[in-house]
């Protein structure tokens, strides 16, 4: 730790090794490839989200509402909310999933 005249603290951080830079570059490439994949396969992503919504909404309603008439009513309402869900889910998916998948894949190849 070094101190300068205006009392800022400067911390010396070791430069990343050539291997670390190479690994980071390759992980960035994976993230770009995933971004590209999701852009090209938007229809597939929409179908996946559609299936997840159907299964998730039914399971959530069944878990939270055991009253049979209310359960049926909520399932019917959930069908009408699906288009709105798909808009937000697709936006979230494109923004977050490439990073999340890349981070997950990175944990699978780092043997620590």
TIFIZA-508089 format. One record per atom (N, C-alpha, C, O): residue number from 1; y, x negated, z; atom name. Coordinates in steps of 0.05 Angstrom, whole numbers, plus 5000, padded with zeros to 4 digits. Atoms other than C-alpha are relative to their C-alpha. Layout:
N
{site NUM {Y X Z} CA},
...
//
This chain:
112
{site 1 {4977 4983 5000} N},
{site 1 {5000 5000 5000} CA},
{site 1 {5025 4982 5000} C},
{site 1 {5027 4964 5017} O},
{site 2 {4976 5016 5002} N},
{site 2 {5067 4971 4980} CA},
{site 2 {5024 5019 5005} C},
{site 2 {5023 5042 4997} O},
{site 3 {4977 4984 4995} N},
{site 3 {5135 4996 5002} CA},
{site 3 {5023 4989 4984} C},
{site 3 {5027 4965 4981} O},
{site 4 {4976 5008 5016} N},
{site 4 {5197 4995 4958} CA},
{site 4 {5025 5006 5016} C},
{site 4 {5024 5016 5038} O},
{site 5 {4974 4997 4986} N},
{site 5 {5270 4998 4977} CA},
{site 5 {5007 5029 5005} C},
{site 5 {5020 5035 5025} O},
{site 6 {4994 4972 4995} N},
{site 6 {5274 5074 4971} CA},
{site 6 {4977 5015 5015} C},
{site 6 {4975 5039 5013} O},
{site 7 {5021 4990 4982} N},
{site 7 {5214 5084 5018} CA},
{site 7 {4979 5017 4985} C},
{site 7 {4966 5034 4998} O},
{site 8 {5022 4987 5014} N},
{site 8 {5166 5109 4964} CA},
{site 8 {4975 4983 5004} C},
{site 8 {4977 4958 5007} O},
{site 9 {5025 5014 4996} N},
{site 9 {5094 5090 4973} CA},
{site 9 {4986 4997 4972} C},
{site 9 {4983 5017 4958} O},
{site 10 {5014 5005 5025} N},
{site 10 {5059 5058 4914} CA},
{site 10 {4971 4993 5007} C},
{site 10 {4966 4975 5023} O},
{site 11 {5029 5005 4996} N},
{site 11 {4983 5060 4913} CA},
{site 11 {4989 4987 4975} C},
{site 11 {4993 4997 4953} O},
{site 12 {5013 5013 5023} N},
{site 12 {4944 5013 4869} CA},
{site 12 {4973 5013 4995} C},
{site 12 {4956 5013 5013} O},
{site 13 {5025 4987 5008} N},
{site 13 {4889 5050 4833} CA},
{site 13 {4986 4982 4979} C},
{site 13 {4999 4974 4960} O},
{site 14 {5014 5016 5020} N},
{site 14 {4836 5010 4797} CA},
{site 14 {4998 5014 4973} C},
{site 14 {4994 5038 4972} O},
{site 15 {5001 4989 5027} N},
{site 15 {4836 5020 4722} CA},
{site 15 {4971 5008 4995} C},
{site 15 {4952 4995 5003} O},
{site 16 {5027 4992 5006} N},
{site 16 {4776 5058 4696} CA},
{site 16 {4986 4980 4982} C},
{site 16 {4999 4968 4965} O},
{site 17 {5015 5020 5016} N},
{site 17 {4722 5015 4667} CA},
{site 17 {4996 5011 4971} C},
{site 17 {5001 5035 4966} O},
{site 18 {5005 4993 5028} N},
{site 18 {4704 5016 4593} CA},
{site 18 {4979 5023 4999} C},
{site 18 {4982 5042 4983} O},
{site 19 {5021 4980 4999} N},
{site 19 {4642 5057 4609} CA},
{site 19 {5011 5027 5009} C},
{site 19 {5004 5048 4997} O},
{site 20 {4989 4975 4991} N},
{site 20 {4681 5109 4648} CA},
{site 20 {5018 5013 4979} C},
{site 20 {5018 5037 4975} O},
{site 21 {4983 4989 5022} N},
{site 21 {4732 5116 4592} CA},
{site 21 {4983 5012 4978} C},
{site 21 {4990 5033 4967} O},
{site 22 {5018 4990 5021} N},
{site 22 {4675 5125 4542} CA},
{site 22 {4988 5026 5008} C},
{site 22 {4987 5045 4993} O},
{site 23 {5012 4976 4990} N},
{site 23 {4642 5177 4585} CA},
{site 23 {5020 5023 5001} C},
{site 23 {5014 5046 4993} O},
{site 24 {4979 4980 4999} N},
{site 24 {4707 5215 4595} CA},
{site 24 {5007 5009 4972} C},
{site 24 {5011 5033 4968} O},
{site 25 {4994 4993 5027} N},
{site 25 {4721 5213 4521} CA},
{site 25 {4979 5019 4989} C},
{site 25 {4985 5038 4975} O},
{site 26 {5022 4983 5010} N},
{site 26 {4652 5242 4505} CA},
{site 26 {5000 5028 5013} C},
{site 26 {4994 5047 5000} O},
{site 27 {4998 4974 4987} N},
{site 27 {4661 5297 4557} CA},
{site 27 {5023 5017 4989} C},
{site 27 {5020 5041 4986} O},
{site 28 {4978 4986 5013} N},
{site 28 {4728 5315 4526} CA},
{site 28 {4991 5010 4973} C},
{site 28 {4999 5032 4965} O},
{site 29 {5010 4991 5025} N},
{site 29 {4693 5319 4459} CA},
{site 29 {4982 5024 5003} C},
{site 29 {4983 5043 4987} O},
{site 30 {5017 4977 4995} N},
{site 30 {4642 5367 4488} CA},
{site 30 {5017 5025 5005} C},
{site 30 {5012 5046 4995} O},
{site 31 {4982 4977 4994} N},
{site 31 {4698 5411 4514} CA},
{site 31 {5013 5010 4974} C},
{site 31 {5015 5034 4970} O},
{site 32 {4989 4992 5026} N},
{site 32 {4731 5411 4445} CA},
{site 32 {4980 5015 4983} C},
{site 32 {4986 5034 4969} O},
{site 33 {5021 4987 5015} N},
{site 33 {4665 5429 4413} CA},
{site 33 {4994 5028 5010} C},
{site 33 {4990 5046 4995} O},
{site 34 {5004 4974 4989} N},
{site 34 {4655 5486 4461} CA},
{site 34 {5023 5019 4993} C},
{site 34 {5019 5043 4987} O},
{site 35 {4977 4984 5008} N},
{site 35 {4726 5511 4447} CA},
{site 35 {4996 5010 4971} C},
{site 35 {5000 5034 4965} O},
{site 36 {5004 4993 5028} N},
{site 36 {4710 5510 4373} CA},
{site 36 {4977 5020 4996} C},
{site 36 {4979 5039 4981} O},
{site 37 {5023 4982 5001} N},
{site 37 {4643 5543 4383} CA},
{site 37 {5008 5029 5007} C},
{site 37 {5000 5048 4994} O},
{site 38 {4993 4973 4991} N},
{site 38 {4673 5601 4421} CA},
{site 38 {5020 5013 4981} C},
{site 38 {5020 5038 4979} O},
{site 39 {4982 4989 5020} N},
{site 39 {4728 5610 4369} CA},
{site 39 {4984 5010 4976} C},
{site 39 {4990 5032 4966} O},
{site 40 {5016 4992 5024} N},
{site 40 {4677 5613 4312} CA},
{site 40 {4981 5022 5006} C},
{site 40 {4976 5039 4989} O},
{site 41 {5021 4980 4992} N},
{site 41 {4627 5656 4350} CA},
{site 41 {5012 5021 5018} C},
{site 41 {4999 5030 5037} O},
{site 42 {4987 4981 4983} N},
{site 42 {4676 5705 4379} CA},
{site 42 {4984 5026 5002} C},
{site 42 {4983 5039 5023} O},
{site 43 {5016 4976 5000} N},
{site 43 {4633 5764 4359} CA},
{site 43 {4976 4998 5019} C},
{site 43 {4969 5017 5033} O},
{site 44 {5022 5004 4981} N},
{site 44 {4574 5735 4397} CA},
{site 44 {5009 5000 5029} C},
{site 44 {4996 5012 5046} O},
{site 45 {4989 5000 4973} N},
{site 45 {4617 5722 4458} CA},
{site 45 {5006 5029 5009} C},
{site 45 {5001 5036 5031} O},
{site 46 {4994 4973 4994} N},
{site 46 {4641 5794 4455} CA},
{site 46 {4975 5016 5007} C},
{site 46 {4975 5032 5025} O},
{site 47 {5026 4986 4994} N},
{site 47 {4569 5820 4453} CA},
{site 47 {4989 4991 5027} C},
{site 47 {4978 5008 5041} O},
{site 48 {5010 5009 4975} N},
{site 48 {4550 5776 4511} CA},
{site 48 {5016 5013 5023} C},
{site 48 {5004 5022 5043} O},
{site 49 {4983 4988 4980} N},
{site 49 {4609 5801 4552} CA},
{site 49 {4994 5030 5003} C},
{site 49 {4995 5041 5025} O},
{site 50 {5007 4972 5000} N},
{site 50 {4591 5872 4532} CA},
{site 50 {4975 5006 5016} C},
{site 50 {4974 5024 5032} O},
{site 51 {5026 4998 4985} N},
{site 51 {4520 5864 4558} CA},
{site 51 {5004 4995 5030} C},
{site 51 {4994 5010 5047} O},
{site 52 {4994 5006 4972} N},
{site 52 {4545 5832 4622} CA},
{site 52 {5015 5022 5014} C},
{site 52 {5009 5028 5037} O},
{site 53 {4985 4978 4988} N},
{site 53 {4594 5888 4634} CA},
{site 53 {4981 5024 5006} C},
{site 53 {4982 5035 5027} O},
{site 54 {5018 4978 4996} N},
{site 54 {4540 5941 4624} CA},
{site 54 {4982 4996 5025} C},
{site 54 {4981 5013 5042} O},
{site 55 {5019 5005 4978} N},
{site 55 {4491 5909 4672} CA},
{site 55 {5016 4997 5026} C},
{site 55 {5007 5008 5047} O},
{site 56 {4985 5004 4975} N},
{site 56 {4544 5887 4723} CA},
{site 56 {5012 5026 5011} C},
{site 56 {5012 5030 5035} O},
{site 57 {4988 4975 4990} N},
{site 57 {4580 5954 4726} CA},
{site 57 {4979 5019 5012} C},
{site 57 {4984 5031 5033} O},
{site 58 {5021 4982 4989} N},
{site 58 {4515 5993 4736} CA},
{site 58 {4990 4990 5027} C},
{site 58 {4987 5005 5045} O},
{site 59 {5009 5012 4974} N},
{site 59 {4491 5945 4790} CA},
{site 59 {5020 5003 5022} C},
{site 59 {5013 5009 5045} O},
{site 60 {4979 4998 4980} N},
{site 60 {4558 5946 4826} CA},
{site 60 {5002 5029 5010} C},
{site 60 {5004 5034 5034} O},
{site 61 {4998 4972 4992} N},
{site 61 {4563 6022 4825} CA},
{site 61 {4976 5009 5016} C},
{site 61 {4978 5022 5036} O},
{site 62 {5024 4993 4985} N},
{site 62 {4491 6030 4848} CA},
{site 62 {5000 4988 5028} C},
{site 62 {4991 5001 5047} O},
{site 63 {5000 5013 4974} N},
{site 63 {4502 5981 4905} CA},
{site 63 {5021 5013 5019} C},
{site 63 {5016 5016 5042} O},
{site 64 {4978 4991 4983} N},
{site 64 {4568 6010 4930} CA},
{site 64 {5000 5030 5004} C},
{site 64 {5010 5040 5024} O},
{site 65 {4998 4971 4998} N},
{site 65 {4559 6085 4917} CA},
{site 65 {4972 5013 4997} C},
{site 65 {4961 5015 4975} O},
{site 66 {5027 4988 5001} N},
{site 66 {4493 6118 4935} CA},
{site 66 {5001 5031 4996} C},
{site 66 {4981 5043 4990} O},
{site 67 {4996 4971 5005} N},
{site 67 {4521 6190 4930} CA},
{site 67 {4995 5005 4971} C},
{site 67 {5010 4996 4954} O},
{site 68 {5009 4996 5028} N},
{site 68 {4487 6214 4866} CA},
{site 68 {5022 5011 4982} C},
{site 68 {5026 5000 4960} O},
{site 69 {4980 4990 5018} N},
{site 69 {4543 6257 4837} CA},
{site 69 {5023 4980 4996} C},
{site 69 {5033 4977 4973} O},
{site 70 {4979 5020 5002} N},
{site 70 {4596 6204 4852} CA},
{site 70 {4990 4976 4983} C},
{site 70 {5006 4965 4967} O},
{site 71 {5011 5022 5015} N},
{site 71 {4550 6150 4824} CA},
{site 71 {5001 5006 4970} C},
{site 71 {5009 4989 4954} O},
{site 72 {5000 4993 5029} N},
{site 72 {4543 6187 4757} CA},
{site 72 {5028 5001 4989} C},
{site 72 {5034 4992 4967} O},
{site 73 {4972 4999 5009} N},
{site 73 {4618 6200 4753} CA},
{site 73 {5011 4972 4996} C},
{site 73 {5025 4968 4976} O},
{site 74 {4989 5027 5002} N},
{site 74 {4635 6127 4765} CA},
{site 74 {4987 4985 4976} C},
{site 74 {5001 4970 4963} O},
{site 75 {5012 5012 5024} N},
{site 75 {4585 6105 4712} CA},
{site 75 {5013 5010 4975} C},
{site 75 {5016 4994 4956} O},
{site 76 {4986 4989 5024} N},
{site 76 {4618 6151 4662} CA},
{site 76 {5028 4988 4997} C},
{site 76 {5036 4981 4975} O},
{site 77 {4973 5012 5000} N},
{site 77 {4687 6125 4681} CA},
{site 77 {4998 4971 4991} C},
{site 77 {5016 4961 4977} O},
{site 78 {5003 5029 5007} N},
{site 78 {4662 6053 4674} CA},
{site 78 {4997 4996 4970} C},
{site 78 {5005 4976 4960} O},
{site 79 {5003 5002 5029} N},
{site 79 {4645 6066 4601} CA},
{site 79 {5027 5001 4987} C},
{site 79 {5032 4988 4966} O},
{site 80 {4973 4999 5011} N},
{site 80 {4718 6084 4588} CA},
{site 80 {5016 4975 5006} C},
{site 80 {5035 4969 4991} O},
{site 81 {4985 5024 4993} N},
{site 81 {4743 6021 4622} CA},
{site 81 {4990 4976 4985} C},
{site 81 {5003 4955 4986} O},
{site 82 {5012 5023 5013} N},
{site 82 {4699 5976 4580} CA},
{site 82 {5019 4986 4979} C},
{site 82 {5020 4962 4979} O},
{site 83 {4982 5014 5019} N},
{site 83 {4750 5963 4523} CA},
{site 83 {5021 4983 5013} C},
{site 83 {5028 4961 5004} O},
{site 84 {4980 5016 4985} N},
{site 84 {4802 5940 4573} CA},
{site 84 {4988 4976 5012} C},
{site 84 {4999 4954 5011} O},
{site 85 {5014 5023 4989} N},
{site 85 {4752 5896 4608} CA},
{site 85 {4995 4979 4978} C},
{site 85 {4999 4955 4983} O},
{site 86 {5007 5019 5021} N},
{site 86 {4732 5864 4541} CA},
{site 86 {5024 4983 4992} C},
{site 86 {5022 4960 4987} O},
{site 87 {4976 5015 5007} N},
{site 87 {4804 5845 4526} CA},
{site 87 {5005 4978 5020} C},
{site 87 {5010 4955 5012} O},
{site 88 {4994 5020 4980} N},
{site 88 {4815 5810 4592} CA},
{site 88 {4977 4980 5003} C},
{site 88 {4982 4956 5008} O},
{site 89 {5023 5018 4997} N},
{site 89 {4745 5781 4596} CA},
{site 89 {4999 4979 4978} C},
{site 89 {4993 4956 4983} O},
{site 90 {5000 5019 5022} N},
{site 90 {4750 5750 4527} CA},
{site 90 {5021 4979 5004} C},
{site 90 {5017 4955 4999} O},
{site 91 {4978 5019 4995} N},
{site 91 {4817 5718 4544} CA},
{site 91 {4992 4980 5022} C},
{site 91 {4996 4956 5020} O},
{site 92 {5008 5017 4978} N},
{site 92 {4789 5692 4610} CA},
{site 92 {4978 4980 4991} C},
{site 92 {4978 4957 4997} O},
{site 93 {5023 5016 5010} N},
{site 93 {4725 5667 4576} CA},
{site 93 {5010 4977 4984} C},
{site 93 {5002 4954 4988} O},
{site 94 {4990 5021 5017} N},
{site 94 {4762 5628 4523} CA},
{site 94 {5016 4979 5015} C},
{site 94 {5016 4955 5008} O},
{site 95 {4983 5018 4985} N},
{site 95 {4810 5598 4573} CA},
{site 95 {4984 4983 5020} C},
{site 95 {4991 4960 5024} O},
{site 96 {5013 5014 4978} N},
{site 96 {4760 5578 4627} CA},
{site 96 {4972 4990 4995} C},
{site 96 {4964 4969 5006} O},
{site 97 {5028 5007 5003} N},
{site 97 {4689 5574 4602} CA},
{site 97 {4995 4972 4988} C},
{site 97 {4977 4958 4997} O},
{site 98 {5005 5027 5009} N},
{site 98 {4694 5510 4561} CA},
{site 98 {5002 4979 5022} C},
{site 98 {4986 4960 5023} O},
{site 99 {4997 5019 4978} N},
{site 99 {4720 5472 4622} CA},
{site 99 {4977 5003 5020} C},
{site 99 {4966 4983 5030} O},
{site 100 {5021 4995 4981} N},
{site 100 {4669 5505 4668} CA},
{site 100 {4973 4990 4990} C},
{site 100 {4958 4977 5005} O},
{site 101 {5026 5009 5011} N},
{site 101 {4610 5491 4622} CA},
{site 101 {5000 4970 4998} C},
{site 101 {4979 4957 5004} O},
{site 102 {4999 5030 5002} N},
{site 102 {4633 5419 4610} CA},
{site 102 {4996 4987 5027} C},
{site 102 {4982 4968 5030} O},
{site 103 {5003 5010 4972} N},
{site 103 {4639 5407 4685} CA},
{site 103 {4971 5003 5009} C},
{site 103 {4960 4984 5021} O},
{site 104 {5028 4995 4992} N},
{site 104 {4570 5437 4696} CA},
{site 104 {4981 4980 4985} C},
{site 104 {4964 4968 4997} O},
{site 105 {5017 5019 5015} N},
{site 105 {4539 5395 4640} CA},
{site 105 {5004 4971 5010} C},
{site 105 {4985 4956 5011} O},
{site 106 {4994 5027 4989} N},
{site 106 {4573 5333 4669} CA},
{site 106 {4984 4995 5025} C},
{site 106 {4974 4973 5029} O},
{site 107 {5016 5004 4976} N},
{site 107 {4538 5345 4735} CA},
{site 107 {4971 4996 4994} C},
{site 107 {4956 4983 5009} O},
{site 108 {5028 5002 5008} N},
{site 108 {4472 5349 4698} CA},
{site 108 {4993 4972 4990} C},
{site 108 {4970 4963 4991} O},
{site 109 {5006 5027 5011} N},
{site 109 {4479 5280 4667} CA},
{site 109 {5009 4978 5018} C},
{site 109 {5003 4954 5014} O},
{site 110 {4992 5019 4980} N},
{site 110 {4511 5245 4727} CA},
{site 110 {4978 5000 5022} C},
{site 110 {4975 5019 5036} O},
{site 111 {5023 5002 4982} N},
{site 111 {4452 5222 4769} CA},
{site 111 {5009 4988 5027} C},
{site 111 {5000 4967 5035} O},
{site 112 {4990 5010 4974} N},
{site 112 {4489 5214 4835} CA},
{site 112 {4989 5017 5022} C},
{site 112 {4995 5011 5045} O},
//
